[in-house]
């Protein structure tokens, strides 16, 4: 079984590559975790939220602007 601390045995370059290739999944997982009790609302970082219906209607760039600020 792999543990959280196993990342520290990797070379720094490999750690960077791992984060570069998985950042979107980590961000998505964070939003899913924060939203698990929010019915119909996606809880983004920094206290920002978006209604699921509105998110489905928006284009990618508009959702990105809400997330980034």
C-alpha positions as CSV (number, residue, x, y, z in Angstrom):
1,X,0.0,0.0,0.0
2,X,1.3,3.4,-0.9
3,X,1.3,6.1,1.8
4,X,1.3,9.9,1.6
5,X,4.9,10.0,2.7
6,X,6.1,7.8,-0.2
7,X,6.2,10.9,-2.4
8,X,9.3,12.1,-0.4
9,X,11.4,9.1,-1.6
10,X,11.0,10.3,-5.2
11,X,13.5,12.6,-6.8
12,X,12.5,16.3,-6.8
13,X,12.1,16.3,-10.5
14,X,9.8,13.2,-10.3
15,X,7.7,15.0,-7.6
16,X,7.3,18.0,-9.8
17,X,6.3,15.8,-12.8
18,X,3.8,14.0,-10.6
19,X,2.1,17.2,-9.5
20,X,2.2,18.7,-13.0
21,X,0.4,15.7,-14.4
22,X,-2.2,15.3,-11.6
23,X,-3.1,18.9,-10.5
24,X,-6.4,18.9,-12.3
25,X,-7.4,15.7,-10.5
26,X,-6.3,17.1,-7.2
27,X,-8.3,20.3,-7.7
28,X,-11.4,18.3,-8.8
29,X,-11.1,16.0,-5.8
30,X,-10.9,19.0,-3.5
31,X,-14.0,20.5,-4.9
32,X,-15.8,17.2,-4.7
33,X,-14.8,16.8,-1.0
34,X,-15.8,20.3,-0.1
35,X,-19.2,19.9,-1.9
36,X,-20.2,16.5,-0.4
37,X,-22.8,18.0,1.9
38,X,-23.8,21.0,-0.4
39,X,-26.7,19.8,-2.5
40,X,-26.8,21.6,-5.9
41,X,-23.7,23.7,-5.1
42,X,-20.1,23.2,-6.0
43,X,-17.8,24.5,-3.3
44,X,-14.7,25.9,-4.9
45,X,-11.5,27.0,-3.1
46,X,-11.3,30.3,-1.1
47,X,-15.0,30.1,-0.2
48,X,-16.3,30.6,-3.8
49,X,-19.3,28.6,-4.9
50,X,-21.2,27.9,-8.1
51,X,-24.6,26.5,-8.6
52,X,-24.5,23.1,-10.5
53,X,-27.2,24.2,-13.0
54,X,-25.3,27.5,-13.7
55,X,-22.0,25.5,-14.1
56,X,-23.6,23.3,-16.7
57,X,-24.8,26.3,-18.7
58,X,-21.5,28.1,-18.6
59,X,-18.6,27.7,-21.0
60,X,-15.2,26.5,-19.7
61,X,-13.7,29.9,-19.7
62,X,-16.4,31.4,-17.5
63,X,-16.1,28.7,-14.9
64,X,-12.3,29.2,-14.9
65,X,-12.8,32.9,-14.2
66,X,-15.0,32.1,-11.2
67,X,-12.5,29.6,-9.9
68,X,-9.4,31.9,-10.3
69,X,-11.1,35.1,-9.5
